[in-house]
Amino acid sequence: MAEFLRAQAAWRLARAGGDPVRSARCAAALLDAAAYVAALADDDRALALLARGGCFRGQVFDPGPNGVSITRWWQYRDVPQAGPRDLMAALAAAVGMAPR
């Protein structure tokens, strides 16, 4: 999952032309989330929800089109969203596995 988040941060930076400040904020938040996810234990509840939602195919994380959209626009808005755990919850909700 960390690799996916780093790739999405790179995607966002590659498309920074229209609004570089927002793009940088989004990319920084995704890199922060990547570092956060990389430090999680394999049995983390949020990771388990994403796994049950079918987001992992072997070692590859794929949250589907809705999850990709959520990730690419994370922290892009004027009002900052919450942190990495909230991104994971949003992704889990996108695949129908919202935390309870």
Buried (B, 14 or more C-beta within 10 A) or exposed (E): BBEBBBBBBEBBBEEBEEEEEBBBBBBBBBBBBBEBBEEBEEEBEBBBBBBEBEBBEEEEBBBBEBBBEBBBBBBBEEEEBEEBBEBBBBBBBBBEBEEE
